[in-house]
Amino acid sequence: MAGLALRLFFFFHFPAITDDSRVYGDLAANWLQHGIYGETQGGAIVPTDARLPGYPAFLAAIFLLFGAGNFKAALLAQLVLDLLSCAVLADLARRMFSDRAARNAFLLACLCPFLANYSAAALTETLEILFTVVALDCAVAGLNRWNMASPNTVSPNVDSPDGVSWTAWAGSGAAIAACILLRPDGGILLAGIGLYLLFVLGNRWRLRKNWLPVLKAATVVSLCAFAPLVPWTIRNFHTLHHIQPLAPRYANEQDELVLRGFNRWVTTWMADYTSVEEIYWKVPGDPLDPAKLPNRAFDSPPQRETTLALIADYNQSSAMSTDLDARFGQLAAERIREHPLRYYVALPGLRIADMWLRPRTEILPPDPRWWEFDDAPSSLLMTVGLGLVNLAYVVAACWALLWRRSQARYLGLLLLFLVLRSAFLGSLENPESRYTLECYPAVIVLAAALWERRPRGERSAA
């Protein structure tokens, strides 16, 4: 009931219908009413592959039941699905730790303000989180069929005579497919589970144990994950005459200029979400304020002059030409050549840290420059409060990782997913905290184990 109340609070006070939401809604309405998966441009419906069909399909189902454009109904449905995620998350904690950890995980998930906040946003996050949890829970259920010892055993190695749990692995693959159809980065979950199964396969090979069930499981997961992409790829080839199994990297149309030079220049200094709003999202269409650039955007006075000249040229029309984009690319190449470690190591690390530790108020009223403390008192209180809550979740997970890892089963599965996703996010130009929300199920499961009772032998030894 507390989880429901928290989500209703965000639904009534902070519902978020963003520009992305309207794009998804337009795709859903055109698909539902005209049978065309396309965007409305100049009064005509133009087929597109810029967005994967997962979330538009969800909105189309809602619009069919409750009327076209009814985002309120979509948000209420997401609210229910988010509470379902909490229950599945509790089951994952039960399988990895114990019943006590399951209750802790359910509590932490229901009262998590970040999950609740995005359940009131017409974006992919809530569904992505649900299917991520389902995929992990099914994978752990499948692993349990091979290891039937007590959940608190450190290294269970009792093989189940039942072999492969086809339902569990097929469920995991289907959930991964849903993640991919929502957003292309859902494939990171497949990479995490696949690498973990590869580790299990290698371990069984080394111990001369039966490795065939592991190979079968990996095959089932892969087939179920990739199967739904086949009709999407065929549709893109038939309608748009090119092979596109996912979506374009920058969600662009075929004839749209991709600002590769500008984007590369941005990654030579981008480290926080504030610059995403103030610089990255402004191009093209809005003028840039050079004063908003951080000092790390320049390495020397001549480079500063070059950068300001490029921005001045852009501001003349607030449009990016091919030539101007190439000049930004040349500047980026110069900066990367002079400081490769900063570009490939330091800045990705800073972007990862920013996404994990920022207060997560990007779709809430507080100003992104929260550290200047010039917001209204209520917004300031919200920013500081949510920042502390986020820090508490992350610290609790890290603490549990240190003190409770011996009681976890398949901990490597969660860690692989966390590391792979964080590394991928560090390569993006736009570090948005919402991209780490898919990792929050793993964070909550680990944090839930912090209050786990230690085995009797460990207590007596202590």
FENGIFEN-V510641 format. One record per residue. N is the residue number from 0. RES is the residue in one letter. SS is DSSP state (H for helix, E for strand, L for the rest). D_FIRST is the distance of its C-alpha to the first C-alpha in whole Angstrom. Layout:
n=N res=RES ss=SS d_first=D_FIRST
n=N res=RES ss=SS d_first=D_FIRST
This chain:
n=0 res=M ss=L d_first=0
n=1 res=A ss=H d_first=4
n=2 res=G ss=H d_first=5
n=3 res=L ss=H d_first=5
n=4 res=A ss=H d_first=6
n=5 res=L ss=H d_first=9
n=6 res=R ss=H d_first=10
n=7 res=L ss=H d_first=10
n=8 res=F ss=H d_first=12
n=9 res=F ss=H d_first=15
n=10 res=F ss=H d_first=15
n=11 res=F ss=H d_first=16
n=12 res=H ss=H d_first=18
n=13 res=F ss=L d_first=19
n=14 res=P ss=L d_first=20
n=15 res=A ss=E d_first=23
n=16 res=I ss=L d_first=25
n=17 res=T ss=L d_first=28
n=18 res=D ss=H d_first=32
n=19 res=D ss=H d_first=31
n=20 res=S ss=H d_first=28
n=21 res=R ss=H d_first=31
n=22 res=V ss=H d_first=33
n=23 res=Y ss=H d_first=31
n=24 res=G ss=H d_first=30
n=25 res=D ss=H d_first=34
n=26 res=L ss=H d_first=34
n=27 res=A ss=H d_first=32
n=28 res=A ss=H d_first=34
n=29 res=N ss=H d_first=37
n=30 res=W ss=H d_first=36
n=31 res=L ss=H d_first=35
n=32 res=Q ss=H d_first=37
n=33 res=H ss=H d_first=40
n=34 res=G ss=L d_first=40
n=35 res=I ss=L d_first=41
n=36 res=Y ss=L d_first=39
n=37 res=G ss=E d_first=40
n=38 res=E ss=E d_first=39
n=39 res=T ss=E d_first=41
n=40 res=Q ss=E d_first=44
n=41 res=G ss=L d_first=46
n=42 res=G ss=L d_first=45
n=43 res=A ss=E d_first=46
n=44 res=I ss=E d_first=43
n=45 res=V ss=E d_first=44
n=46 res=P ss=E d_first=43
n=47 res=T ss=L d_first=41
n=48 res=D ss=L d_first=40
n=49 res=A ss=L d_first=39
n=50 res=R ss=L d_first=35
n=51 res=L ss=L d_first=34
n=52 res=P ss=H d_first=33
n=53 res=G ss=H d_first=29
n=54 res=Y ss=H d_first=27
n=55 res=P ss=H d_first=30
n=56 res=A ss=H d_first=29
n=57 res=F ss=H d_first=25
n=58 res=L ss=H d_first=26
n=59 res=A ss=H d_first=29
n=60 res=A ss=H d_first=27
n=61 res=I ss=H d_first=24
n=62 res=F ss=H d_first=27
n=63 res=L ss=H d_first=29
n=64 res=L ss=H d_first=26
n=65 res=F ss=H d_first=25
n=66 res=G ss=L d_first=28
n=67 res=A ss=L d_first=30
n=68 res=G ss=L d_first=29
n=69 res=N ss=L d_first=25
n=70 res=F ss=H d_first=23
n=71 res=K ss=H d_first=20
n=72 res=A ss=H d_first=20
n=73 res=A ss=H d_first=20
n=74 res=L ss=H d_first=18
n=75 res=L ss=H d_first=15
n=76 res=A ss=H d_first=16
n=77 res=Q ss=H d_first=16
n=78 res=L ss=H d_first=12
n=79 res=V ss=H d_first=12
n=80 res=L ss=H d_first=14
n=81 res=D ss=H d_first=13
n=82 res=L ss=H d_first=10
n=83 res=L ss=H d_first=13
n=84 res=S ss=H d_first=15
n=85 res=C ss=H d_first=12
n=86 res=A ss=H d_first=13
n=87 res=V ss=H d_first=17
n=88 res=L ss=H d_first=17
n=89 res=A ss=H d_first=16
n=90 res=D ss=H d_first=19
n=91 res=L ss=H d_first=21
n=92 res=A ss=H d_first=21
n=93 res=R ss=H d_first=21
n=94 res=R ss=H d_first=24
n=95 res=M ss=H d_first=26
n=96 res=F ss=L d_first=25
n=97 res=S ss=L d_first=23
n=98 res=D ss=H d_first=20
n=99 res=R ss=H d_first=20
n=100 res=A ss=H d_first=20
n=101 res=A ss=H d_first=17
n=102 res=R ss=H d_first=15
n=103 res=N ss=H d_first=16
n=104 res=A ss=H d_first=15
n=105 res=F ss=H d_first=12
n=106 res=L ss=H d_first=11
n=107 res=L ss=H d_first=13
n=108 res=A ss=H d_first=13
n=109 res=C ss=H d_first=9
n=110 res=L ss=L d_first=10
n=111 res=C ss=L d_first=13
n=112 res=P ss=H d_first=14
n=113 res=F ss=H d_first=17
n=114 res=L ss=H d_first=15
n=115 res=A ss=H d_first=13
n=116 res=N ss=H d_first=16
n=117 res=Y ss=H d_first=18
n=118 res=S ss=H d_first=16
n=119 res=A ss=L d_first=17
n=120 res=A ss=E d_first=20
n=121 res=A ss=L d_first=23
n=122 res=L ss=L d_first=24
n=123 res=T ss=L d_first=24
n=124 res=E ss=H d_first=22
n=125 res=T ss=H d_first=19
n=126 res=L ss=H d_first=21
n=127 res=E ss=H d_first=23
n=128 res=I ss=H d_first=20
n=129 res=L ss=H d_first=19
n=130 res=F ss=H d_first=23
n=131 res=T ss=H d_first=24
n=132 res=V ss=H d_first=21
n=133 res=V ss=H d_first=22
n=134 res=A ss=H d_first=26
n=135 res=L ss=H d_first=26
n=136 res=D ss=H d_first=24
n=137 res=C ss=H d_first=27
n=138 res=A ss=H d_first=29
n=139 res=V ss=H d_first=28
n=140 res=A ss=H d_first=28
n=141 res=G ss=H d_first=32
n=142 res=L ss=H d_first=33
n=143 res=N ss=H d_first=32
n=144 res=R ss=L d_first=34
n=145 res=W ss=L d_first=37
n=146 res=N ss=L d_first=36
n=147 res=M ss=L d_first=35
n=148 res=A ss=L d_first=35
n=149 res=S ss=L d_first=32
n=150 res=P ss=L d_first=29
n=151 res=N ss=L d_first=31
n=152 res=T ss=L d_first=34
n=153 res=V ss=L d_first=35
n=154 res=S ss=L d_first=38
n=155 res=P ss=L d_first=37
n=156 res=N ss=L d_first=40
n=157 res=V ss=L d_first=40
n=158 res=D ss=L d_first=41
n=159 res=S ss=L d_first=39
n=160 res=P ss=L d_first=42
n=161 res=D ss=L d_first=39
n=162 res=G ss=L d_first=40
n=163 res=V ss=L d_first=38
n=164 res=S ss=L d_first=34
n=165 res=W ss=H d_first=35
n=166 res=T ss=H d_first=32
n=167 res=A ss=H d_first=30
n=168 res=W ss=H d_first=32
n=169 res=A ss=H d_first=33
n=170 res=G ss=H d_first=29
n=171 res=S ss=H d_first=29
n=172 res=G ss=H d_first=32
n=173 res=A ss=H d_first=30
n=174 res=A ss=H d_first=27
n=175 res=I ss=H d_first=30
n=176 res=A ss=H d_first=31
n=177 res=A ss=H d_first=28
n=178 res=C ss=H d_first=28
n=179 res=I ss=H d_first=31
n=180 res=L ss=H d_first=31
n=181 res=L ss=H d_first=29
n=182 res=R ss=L d_first=31
n=183 res=P ss=H d_first=34
n=184 res=D ss=H d_first=33
n=185 res=G ss=H d_first=30
n=186 res=G ss=H d_first=34
n=187 res=I ss=H d_first=33
n=188 res=L ss=H d_first=31
n=189 res=L ss=H d_first=34
n=190 res=A ss=H d_first=36
n=191 res=G ss=H d_first=34
n=192 res=I ss=H d_first=33
n=193 res=G ss=H d_first=37
n=194 res=L ss=H d_first=38
n=195 res=Y ss=H d_first=36
n=196 res=L ss=H d_first=38
n=197 res=L ss=H d_first=41
n=198 res=F ss=H d_first=41
n=199 res=V ss=H d_first=40
n=200 res=L ss=H d_first=43
n=201 res=G ss=H d_first=46
n=202 res=N ss=H d_first=45
n=203 res=R ss=H d_first=45
n=204 res=W ss=H d_first=48
n=205 res=R ss=H d_first=50
n=206 res=L ss=L d_first=49
n=207 res=R ss=L d_first=51
n=208 res=K ss=L d_first=48
n=209 res=N ss=L d_first=47
n=210 res=W ss=L d_first=45
n=211 res=L ss=H d_first=46
n=212 res=P ss=H d_first=42
n=213 res=V ss=H d_first=41
n=214 res=L ss=H d_first=43
n=215 res=K ss=H d_first=42
n=216 res=A ss=H d_first=38
n=217 res=A ss=H d_first=39
n=218 res=T ss=H d_first=41
n=219 res=V ss=H d_first=38
n=220 res=V ss=H d_first=35
n=221 res=S ss=H d_first=38
n=222 res=L ss=H d_first=39
n=223 res=C ss=H d_first=35
n=224 res=A ss=H d_first=34
n=225 res=F ss=H d_first=38
n=226 res=A ss=H d_first=38
n=227 res=P ss=H d_first=36
n=228 res=L ss=H d_first=38
n=229 res=V ss=H d_first=41
n=230 res=P ss=H d_first=41
n=231 res=W ss=H d_first=40
n=232 res=T ss=H d_first=43
n=233 res=I ss=H d_first=45
n=234 res=R ss=H d_first=44
n=235 res=N ss=H d_first=44
n=236 res=F ss=H d_first=48
n=237 res=H ss=H d_first=49
n=238 res=T ss=H d_first=47
n=239 res=L ss=H d_first=48
n=240 res=H ss=L d_first=50
n=241 res=H ss=L d_first=49
n=242 res=I ss=L d_first=47
n=243 res=Q ss=L d_first=44
n=244 res=P ss=L d_first=41
n=245 res=L ss=L d_first=39
n=246 res=A ss=L d_first=39
n=247 res=P ss=L d_first=41
n=248 res=R ss=L d_first=40
n=249 res=Y ss=L d_first=40
n=250 res=A ss=L d_first=39
n=251 res=N ss=L d_first=42
n=252 res=E ss=L d_first=44
n=253 res=Q ss=L d_first=47
n=254 res=D ss=L d_first=50
n=255 res=E ss=L d_first=48
n=256 res=L ss=L d_first=49
n=257 res=V ss=L d_first=47
n=258 res=L ss=L d_first=47
n=259 res=R ss=H d_first=48
n=260 res=G ss=H d_first=50
n=261 res=F ss=H d_first=48
n=262 res=N ss=H d_first=45
n=263 res=R ss=H d_first=47
n=264 res=W ss=H d_first=48
n=265 res=V ss=H d_first=44
n=266 res=T ss=L d_first=44
n=267 res=T ss=L d_first=47
n=268 res=W ss=L d_first=45
n=269 res=M ss=L d_first=41
n=270 res=A ss=L d_first=39
n=271 res=D ss=L d_first=36
n=272 res=Y ss=H d_first=33
n=273 res=T ss=H d_first=35
n=274 res=S ss=H d_first=38
n=275 res=V ss=H d_first=37
n=276 res=E ss=H d_first=36
n=277 res=E ss=H d_first=39
n=278 res=I ss=L d_first=41
n=279 res=Y ss=H d_first=40
n=280 res=W ss=H d_first=38
n=281 res=K ss=H d_first=41
n=282 res=V ss=L d_first=44
n=283 res=P ss=L d_first=45
n=284 res=G ss=L d_first=45
n=285 res=D ss=L d_first=44
n=286 res=P ss=L d_first=47
n=287 res=L ss=L d_first=46
n=288 res=D ss=L d_first=47
n=289 res=P ss=H d_first=49
n=290 res=A ss=H d_first=48
n=291 res=K ss=H d_first=44
n=292 res=L ss=L d_first=45
n=293 res=P ss=L d_first=45
n=294 res=N ss=H d_first=48
n=295 res=R ss=H d_first=48
n=296 res=A ss=H d_first=48
n=297 res=F ss=L d_first=52
n=298 res=D ss=L d_first=54
n=299 res=S ss=L d_first=57
n=300 res=P ss=H d_first=59
n=301 res=P ss=H d_first=60
n=302 res=Q ss=H d_first=57
n=303 res=R ss=H d_first=55
n=304 res=E ss=H d_first=58
n=305 res=T ss=H d_first=58
n=306 res=T ss=H d_first=54
n=307 res=L ss=H d_first=54
n=308 res=A ss=H d_first=57
n=309 res=L ss=H d_first=55
n=310 res=I ss=H d_first=52
n=311 res=A ss=H d_first=55
n=312 res=D ss=H d_first=56
n=313 res=Y ss=H d_first=52
n=314 res=N ss=H d_first=52
n=315 res=Q ss=L d_first=55
n=316 res=S ss=L d_first=53
n=317 res=S ss=L d_first=49
n=318 res=A ss=L d_first=50
n=319 res=M ss=L d_first=51
n=320 res=S ss=L d_first=54
n=321 res=T ss=H d_first=55
n=322 res=D ss=H d_first=57
n=323 res=L ss=H d_first=55
n=324 res=D ss=H d_first=52
n=325 res=A ss=H d_first=55
n=326 res=R ss=H d_first=56
n=327 res=F ss=H d_first=53
n=328 res=G ss=H d_first=53
n=329 res=Q ss=H d_first=56
n=330 res=L ss=H d_first=55
n=331 res=A ss=H d_first=52
n=332 res=A ss=H d_first=54
n=333 res=E ss=H d_first=56
n=334 res=R ss=H d_first=53
n=335 res=I ss=H d_first=52
n=336 res=R ss=H d_first=56
n=337 res=E ss=H d_first=56
n=338 res=H ss=L d_first=53
n=339 res=P ss=H d_first=52
n=340 res=L ss=H d_first=50
n=341 res=R ss=H d_first=48
n=342 res=Y ss=H d_first=47
n=343 res=Y ss=H d_first=46
n=344 res=V ss=H d_first=44
n=345 res=A ss=H d_first=44
n=346 res=L ss=H d_first=42
n=347 res=P ss=H d_first=40
n=348 res=G ss=H d_first=39
n=349 res=L ss=H d_first=38
n=350 res=R ss=H d_first=36
n=351 res=I ss=H d_first=34
n=352 res=A ss=H d_first=33
n=353 res=D ss=H d_first=32
n=354 res=M ss=H d_first=30
n=355 res=W ss=H d_first=28
n=356 res=L ss=H d_first=28
n=357 res=R ss=L d_first=28
n=358 res=P ss=L d_first=25
n=359 res=R ss=L d_first=24
n=360 res=T ss=L d_first=24
n=361 res=E ss=L d_first=26
n=362 res=I ss=L d_first=24
n=363 res=L ss=L d_first=23
n=364 res=P ss=L d_first=26
n=365 res=P ss=L d_first=27
n=366 res=D ss=L d_first=31
n=367 res=P ss=L d_first=32
n=368 res=R ss=L d_first=34
n=369 res=W ss=H d_first=32
n=370 res=W ss=H d_first=34
n=371 res=E ss=H d_first=37
n=372 res=F ss=L d_first=34
n=373 res=D ss=L d_first=35
n=374 res=D ss=L d_first=32
n=375 res=A ss=L d_first=31
n=376 res=P ss=H d_first=29
n=377 res=S ss=H d_first=26
n=378 res=S ss=H d_first=26
n=379 res=L ss=H d_first=28
n=380 res=L ss=H d_first=25
n=381 res=M ss=H d_first=23
n=382 res=T ss=H d_first=25
n=383 res=V ss=H d_first=26
n=384 res=G ss=H d_first=22
n=385 res=L ss=H d_first=21
n=386 res=G ss=H d_first=24
n=387 res=L ss=H d_first=24
n=388 res=V ss=H d_first=20
n=389 res=N ss=H d_first=22
n=390 res=L ss=H d_first=25
n=391 res=A ss=H d_first=23
n=392 res=Y ss=H d_first=21
n=393 res=V ss=H d_first=25
n=394 res=V ss=H d_first=26
n=395 res=A ss=H d_first=24
n=396 res=A ss=H d_first=25
n=397 res=C ss=H d_first=29
n=398 res=W ss=H d_first=29
n=399 res=A ss=H d_first=27
n=400 res=L ss=H d_first=30
n=401 res=L ss=H d_first=32
n=402 res=W ss=H d_first=31
n=403 res=R ss=L d_first=30
n=404 res=R ss=H d_first=31
n=405 res=S ss=H d_first=33
n=406 res=Q ss=H d_first=30
n=407 res=A ss=L d_first=29
n=408 res=R ss=L d_first=30
n=409 res=Y ss=L d_first=31
n=410 res=L ss=H d_first=31
n=411 res=G ss=H d_first=33
n=412 res=L ss=H d_first=31
n=413 res=L ss=H d_first=29
n=414 res=L ss=H d_first=31
n=415 res=L ss=H d_first=33
n=416 res=F ss=H d_first=31
n=417 res=L ss=H d_first=30
n=418 res=V ss=H d_first=34
n=419 res=L ss=H d_first=35
n=420 res=R ss=H d_first=32
n=421 res=S ss=H d_first=33
n=422 res=A ss=H d_first=36
n=423 res=F ss=H d_first=36
n=424 res=L ss=H d_first=34
n=425 res=G ss=H d_first=37
n=426 res=S ss=L d_first=39
n=427 res=L ss=L d_first=38
n=428 res=E ss=L d_first=39
n=429 res=N ss=L d_first=36
n=430 res=P ss=L d_first=33
n=431 res=E ss=L d_first=30
n=432 res=S ss=H d_first=27
n=433 res=R ss=H d_first=25
n=434 res=Y ss=H d_first=27
n=435 res=T ss=H d_first=26
n=436 res=L ss=H d_first=22
n=437 res=E ss=H d_first=24
n=438 res=C ss=H d_first=24
n=439 res=Y ss=H d_first=21
n=440 res=P ss=H d_first=20
n=441 res=A ss=H d_first=23
n=442 res=V ss=H d_first=23
n=443 res=I ss=H d_first=19
n=444 res=V ss=H d_first=21
n=445 res=L ss=H d_first=24
n=446 res=A ss=H d_first=22
n=447 res=A ss=H d_first=20
n=448 res=A ss=H d_first=23
n=449 res=L ss=H d_first=24
n=450 res=W ss=H d_first=23
n=451 res=E ss=L d_first=24
n=452 res=R ss=L d_first=27
n=453 res=R ss=L d_first=30
n=454 res=P ss=L d_first=32
n=455 res=R ss=H d_first=35
n=456 res=G ss=H d_first=38
n=457 res=E ss=H d_first=36
n=458 res=R ss=H d_first=35
n=459 res=S ss=H d_first=39
n=460 res=A ss=H d_first=40
n=461 res=A ss=L d_first=39
